[in-house]
Amino acid sequence: MSHPHLRKRFLTNSPTAVSFSYLLDTQAFHLYALVVSSTLALILLLIRIPKTEYAKKLARSKYTIATSYMIGAFTFGYAVYNADAPLYEEFSTIIMLIVVAFISIIVSFSLINLLMPRFIDGGKFLVSIFLVFVASVILVESFFSGNMRLHRITLYTGVALFIVQSCSLIIIFDRAYKRSIGILEKYYDEDEEHKIKWIRFCYILTMLTAMFILVYVFLPDKGFIRLYMFFYILYMIYFAGNYISFLGSHKLLLDAVGHFALSEQSPIFQKKKKSKAAQTRTQESRNDDGFSALEKALNKWVKEKRYREYDKSREETAQELGTTKEMLQMYFTDRLGIDFRSWRTDLRIKEAKDMLLKHKDYSINFIAEAVGFSDRSNFHRQFTKSVGCSPKEWRDTDGHPEIRA
């Protein structure tokens, strides 16, 4: 029978035990992060964006995100290179603080300008990157100086600046997101927020991940940094996956923002638009034949069930009806006392109510899409608001939810 101490020593020094412990040490996690960052950056660079006018904005965003991953890969590589540094876990915490400081700025700039082009000036962005670079060099140099008092002062100063930077970026992003939602509503006349909610979710996840590094900065046991790095690697993969999937469906946001840039922001276009709109209102308000022609076109439009179509701008709908966007809005406001979106939603809900009872073998998702709702949650919300019960309750009670109540 082998001696217990000899057995323990054998297990500790065995190649399997040594290799397993190496796979979970801090240097190995830096290596994993290096590989993941480099791979994701390469994938993003290889994805091709259609060469259209507004897709240029998406291409710039793609290259910016790829750059953030490359900066992360370089920083992780620097940590692997300095594997023999004293207090390596504390050094790794500093490296992660530097990585998330860069990532928070770059991702913020990319997503904000994806929502609202030129919302953040490119010059200010480059200045911010330069300042983070300088602060990172000072922080690393203070660590290797051996003067721990100086290093602590530098670290706490860097943390304070990082908090201020993150809070200001969150405020700017919130403004850009709300403004982009307003543009989508004006352009599509639909509830399209659900299609870009991933941007807000990923941004919140980015900033929470970035800010959570502060917990590890002040933890006495720096060995926990490996846990943070594990979740940071998962975050990088999740964010890249969502971003890559968005590359194939960028038309929704870019068309609306592009239209806004040409027709709303430009003083020349804006002046012409206001002048033309004023002339149109004056001329068409004096001629009731315009409303009569539009009313006939709407009746035909309803008969053909064109209200089922979605992802269309107001201009496209007005063109189908042989009128202008201003004339369409004036007709519904003055004649019907309701806006076009609500009127169309009522048509969709009315047809959905009939289909839910006549075709009980059809799924609710199928019916929602068939009547013109591209999002199930939006259909459920609009149906409940209009009818007073959910689509399922309407079907289960054969159109008499008050009986069950």
C-alpha positions in Angstrom: 0.0 0.0 0.0 1.4 3.4 -1.0 2.0 6.0 1.6 -0.6 8.9 1.6 2.0 11.6 1.4 3.6 9.9 -1.6 0.3 9.5 -3.2 -0.6 13.2 -2.8 2.8 14.2 -4.1 2.4 11.9 -7.1 -1.0 13.4 -7.9 0.3 17.0 -7.5 3.3 16.4 -9.7 1.6 14.2 -12.3 1.5 15.5 -15.9 -2.3 15.4 -15.9 -2.6 17.5 -12.8 0.0 20.0 -14.0 -1.6 20.4 -17.4 -5.1 20.8 -15.9 -3.9 23.5 -13.5 -2.2 25.3 -16.4 -5.4 25.3 -18.4 -7.1 27.2 -15.6 -4.4 29.7 -14.6 -4.5 33.4 -15.3 -1.9 33.3 -18.1 -4.0 30.6 -19.9 -7.1 32.8 -19.7 -5.2 35.7 -21.3 -4.2 33.3 -24.1 -7.9 32.2 -24.6 -9.0 35.8 -24.7 -6.2 36.6 -27.2 -7.3 33.8 -29.5 -11.0 34.7 -29.2 -10.4 38.4 -29.8 -8.2 37.8 -32.8 -10.6 35.3 -34.4 -13.6 37.6 -33.9 -11.7 40.5 -35.4 -10.8 38.5 -38.4 -14.3 37.2 -39.0 -15.7 40.8 -38.8 -13.0 42.0 -41.3 -13.9 39.2 -43.7 -17.6 40.0 -43.8 -18.6 42.0 -46.8 -21.0 44.8 -46.7 -23.2 45.8 -49.7 -21.8 48.8 -51.5 -24.7 51.2 -51.0 -24.7 54.8 -50.0 -26.0 54.2 -46.4 -24.2 50.9 -45.9 -21.0 52.9 -45.7 -22.1 53.8 -42.1 -22.4 50.1 -41.3 -19.1 49.3 -42.8 -17.4 52.0 -40.7 -19.2 50.6 -37.6 -18.0 47.1 -38.5 -14.4 48.2 -38.9 -14.6 50.0 -35.6 -15.9 46.9 -33.7 -13.1 44.8 -35.4 -10.6 47.4 -34.2 -11.8 47.1 -30.7 -11.3 43.3 -30.8 -7.8 43.8 -32.2 -6.9 46.2 -29.4 -8.1 43.7 -27.0 -6.0 41.0 -28.6 -2.9 43.2 -28.5 -3.5 43.9 -24.8 -4.1 40.3 -23.9 -0.9 39.4 -25.9 1.0 41.9 -23.8 -0.3 40.2 -20.7 0.9 36.8 -22.0 4.3 38.3 -22.8 4.7 39.6 -19.3 3.7 36.3 -17.6 6.7 36.5 -15.3 5.6 39.8 -13.9 5.4 40.0 -10.1 1.9 39.9 -8.6 0.6 38.6 -11.9 -3.1 38.4 -10.9 -3.0 42.1 -9.9 -1.3 42.9 -13.2 -4.0 41.0 -15.0 -6.7 43.1 -13.2 -5.0 46.2 -14.5 -4.9 44.7 -18.0 -8.6 44.0 -17.9 -9.3 47.5 -16.7 -7.4 48.9 -19.7 -9.2 46.5 -22.1 -12.7 47.5 -20.9 -11.8 51.2 -20.9 -10.9 50.9 -24.6 -13.8 48.7 -25.4 -16.4 50.9 -23.7 -15.3 53.9 -25.8 -15.1 52.1 -29.1 -18.3 50.1 -28.8 -20.1 53.2 -27.6 -18.9 55.2 -30.5 -19.7 52.5 -33.0 -23.3 51.8 -31.7 -24.2 55.4 -31.1 -23.1 56.4 -34.7 -24.9 53.3 -36.0 -28.1 54.7 -34.5 -27.4 58.3 -35.3 -24.5 59.0 -37.7 -22.2 61.8 -36.6 -23.9 62.0 -33.2 -20.4 61.8 -31.7 -17.7 63.8 -33.4 -14.8 61.6 -34.8 -12.2 64.0 -33.5 -13.4 63.8 -30.0 -13.5 60.0 -30.3 -9.8 59.9 -31.3 -8.9 62.3 -28.5 -10.6 60.0 -26.0 -8.8 57.0 -27.4 -5.5 58.8 -27.1 -6.2 59.8 -23.5 -7.1 56.3 -22.6 -3.8 55.1 -24.2 -1.8 57.6 -22.2 -3.5 56.7 -19.0 -2.9 53.0 -19.7 0.8 53.5 -20.2 1.1 55.5 -17.0 -0.9 52.9 -15.0 1.3 50.0 -16.3 4.5 52.0 -15.7 3.4 52.8 -12.1 2.9 49.1 -11.5 6.3 48.1 -12.8 8.0 51.0 -10.9 7.7 49.0 -7.6 6.3 52.1 -5.8 3.0 50.7 -4.6 1.9 54.0 -3.1 2.3 55.7 -6.4 0.6 52.8 -8.2 -2.4 53.0 -5.9 -2.8 56.7 -6.5 -2.6 56.2 -10.2 -5.0 53.2 -10.1 -7.6 55.1 -8.1 -7.3 58.1 -10.4 -7.8 55.9 -13.4 -10.8 54.2 -11.9 -12.4 57.6 -11.2 -11.8 58.8 -14.7 -13.2 55.5 -16.1 -16.4 55.9 -14.1 -16.9 59.5 -15.3 -16.2 58.3 -18.9 -18.7 55.4 -18.7 -21.5 57.5 -17.2 -21.1 60.2 -19.9 -21.2 57.6 -22.6 -24.3 56.0 -21.2 -26.1 59.4 -21.2 -25.0 60.0 -24.8 -26.2 56.6 -25.9 -29.6 57.0 -24.3 -30.1 60.3 -26.2 -29.1 58.7 -29.5 -31.3 55.7 -29.0 -34.4 57.7 -28.2 -33.8 59.9 -31.2 -33.4 56.9 -33.5 -36.7 55.4 -32.3 -38.4 58.7 -33.2 -36.9 58.6 -36.6 -38.0 55.0 -37.2 -41.5 55.9 -36.1 -41.6 58.8 -38.5 -40.2 56.9 -41.4 -42.0 53.5 -41.2 -45.2 54.3 -39.5 -44.8 51.0 -37.6 -43.7 49.9 -34.2 -40.1 49.0 -35.3 -38.3 49.4 -31.9 -38.2 45.7 -31.4 -35.9 45.3 -34.4 -33.1 47.4 -32.8 -33.6 46.5 -29.2 -30.6 44.2 -29.4 -28.4 47.3 -29.8 -29.6 48.7 -26.5 -29.4 45.3 -24.8 -25.9 44.7 -26.0 -24.8 48.2 -25.0 -26.2 47.7 -21.5 -24.4 44.4 -21.3 -21.2 46.0 -22.5 -21.3 48.7 -19.9 -22.3 46.4 -17.1 -19.4 44.1 -18.1 -17.1 47.0 -18.2 -18.2 48.5 -14.9 -18.1 45.1 -13.1 -14.3 45.1 -13.4 -14.3 47.7 -10.5 -15.4 44.9 -8.2 -12.3 42.9 -9.0 -10.0 45.9 -8.8 -10.9 46.3 -5.1 -11.1 42.6 -4.2 -8.2 41.6 -1.9 -7.9 38.2 -3.6 -6.9 39.0 -7.2 -7.2 35.4 -8.2 -10.9 35.9 -8.9 -9.9 37.8 -12.0 -9.9 34.5 -13.9 -13.7 34.3 -13.3 -14.2 37.7 -14.7 -12.0 36.9 -17.8 -14.1 33.8 -18.4 -17.3 35.8 -18.5 -15.6 38.5 -20.5 -14.7 35.9 -23.2 -18.4 34.8 -23.3 -19.4 38.4 -23.6 -17.2 39.0 -26.6 -18.6 36.0 -28.4 -22.2 37.0 -27.6 -21.8 40.6 -28.7 -20.0 39.6 -32.0 -22.7 37.0 -32.7 -25.5 39.6 -32.4 -23.6 42.2 -34.3 -22.8 39.8 -37.2 -26.5 38.8 -37.4 -27.4 42.5 -37.6 -25.2 43.0 -40.7 -27.6 41.1 -42.8 -30.6 43.2 -41.7 -29.2 46.7 -41.6 -31.6 48.2 -44.2 -34.3 49.0 -41.7 -32.2 51.4 -39.6 -30.0 52.8 -42.3 -32.8 53.7 -44.7 -34.6 55.6 -42.0 -31.5 57.4 -40.8 -30.4 58.1 -44.4 -33.8 59.6 -45.2 -33.6 61.7 -42.1 -30.1 62.9 -43.0 -31.3 64.0 -46.5 -34.7 65.4 -45.7 -34.7 66.5 -42.1 -31.2 67.6 -41.1 -30.1 69.5 -44.2 -31.2 73.1 -44.0 -31.7 73.2 -47.8 -33.8 70.1 -48.0 -35.7 71.1 -44.8 -36.5 74.5 -46.3 -37.6 73.1 -49.6 -39.7 70.4 -47.8 -41.4 73.0 -45.6 -42.1 75.3 -48.5 -43.4 72.4 -50.6 -45.5 71.1 -47.8 -47.1 74.5 -47.1 -47.9 74.9 -50.8 -49.4 71.4 -50.9 -51.6 72.0 -47.9 -52.8 75.4 -49.2 -53.6 74.0 -52.6 -55.2 70.7 -51.6 -57.2 72.1 -48.7 -59.0 74.3 -51.2 -59.8 71.4 -53.4 -62.0 68.7 -51.9 -61.5 66.5 -54.9 -58.2 65.5 -53.5 -59.9 63.9 -50.5 -62.5 62.2 -52.7 -59.8 60.6 -54.9 -57.9 59.5 -51.8 -61.0 58.0 -50.3 -61.5 55.9 -53.4 -57.9 54.8 -53.4 -58.1 53.8 -49.7 -61.3 51.7 -50.3 -59.5 49.9 -53.0 -56.4 49.6 -50.9 -58.4 48.0 -48.0 -60.3 45.7 -50.4 -57.0 44.4 -51.7 -55.8 44.0 -48.1 -52.7 46.0 -48.7 -52.7 46.9 -45.0 -51.2 43.5 -44.4 -47.9 44.7 -45.8 -45.3 46.0 -43.3 -41.8 47.5 -43.4 -43.0 50.3 -45.6 -42.3 54.0 -45.2 -45.0 56.6 -45.2 -43.8 57.9 -48.6 -44.1 54.4 -50.1 -47.7 54.0 -48.8 -48.6 57.4 -50.0 -47.3 56.6 -53.5 -49.4 53.5 -53.6 -52.4 55.6 -52.9 -51.5 58.2 -55.5 -51.0 61.0 -53.0 -48.4 62.7 -50.8 -47.5 62.0 -47.2 -48.8 65.4 -46.2 -52.1 64.8 -47.9 -52.5 61.4 -46.3 -51.8 62.8 -42.9 -54.2 65.7 -43.4 -57.0 63.4 -44.6 -56.9 61.2 -41.5 -56.5 64.1 -39.2 -59.2 66.3 -40.6 -61.7 63.8 -42.0 -61.4 60.8 -39.7 -60.0 62.3 -36.6 -57.4 59.4 -36.3 -53.9 58.9 -37.4 -53.1 56.5 -40.3 -51.1 54.1 -38.1 -54.0 53.6 -35.6 -56.5 53.2 -38.5 -54.4 50.5 -40.1 -53.8 48.7 -36.8 -57.6 48.6 -36.3 -57.9 46.9 -39.7 -55.3 44.3 -38.9 -56.8 43.6 -35.5 -60.3 43.2 -37.0 -59.0 40.6 -39.5 -57.0 38.9 -36.8 -60.2 38.5 -34.7 -62.0 36.8 -37.6 -59.0 34.5 -38.4 -58.6 33.4 -34.8 -62.2 32.1 -34.8 -62.5 30.8 -38.3 -59.1 29.1 -38.4 -58.4 27.6 -35.0 -55.8 25.3 -36.5 -53.6 28.3 -37.4 -51.1 29.3 -34.8 -51.3 32.8 -33.3 -47.8 33.6 -34.7 -49.0 32.8 -38.2 -52.1 34.9 -37.9 -50.1 37.8 -36.5 -47.8 37.8 -39.5 -50.6 37.2 -41.9 -52.4 40.3 -40.9 -49.4 42.5 -41.0 -47.6 42.3 -37.7 -43.9 41.5 -38.0 -43.4 41.0 -34.2 -45.5 38.7 -32.0 -45.1 40.8 -28.9 -46.3 43.9 -30.7 -49.4 42.0 -32.0 -50.2 40.7 -28.5 -49.9 44.2 -27.1 -52.0 45.9 -29.8 -54.6 43.2 -29.7 -55.0 43.3 -25.9 -55.1 47.1 -26.0 -57.8 47.1 -28.7 -60.0 44.1 -27.7 -59.4 44.0 -24.0 -58.1 40.4 -23.9 -55.3 38.4 -25.4 -55.5 36.6 -28.7 -55.6 33.3 -26.9 -58.5 34.4 -24.7 -60.4 35.6 -27.7 -60.0 32.3 -29.4 -60.7 30.2 -26.3 -64.0 32.0 -25.6 -65.2 32.1 -29.3 -65.0 35.9 -29.2 -66.9 36.4 -25.9 -64.2 37.0 -23.3 -66.7 38.6 -21.0 -68.5 35.3 -20.5 -65.4 33.7 -19.0 -64.8 36.8 -16.8 
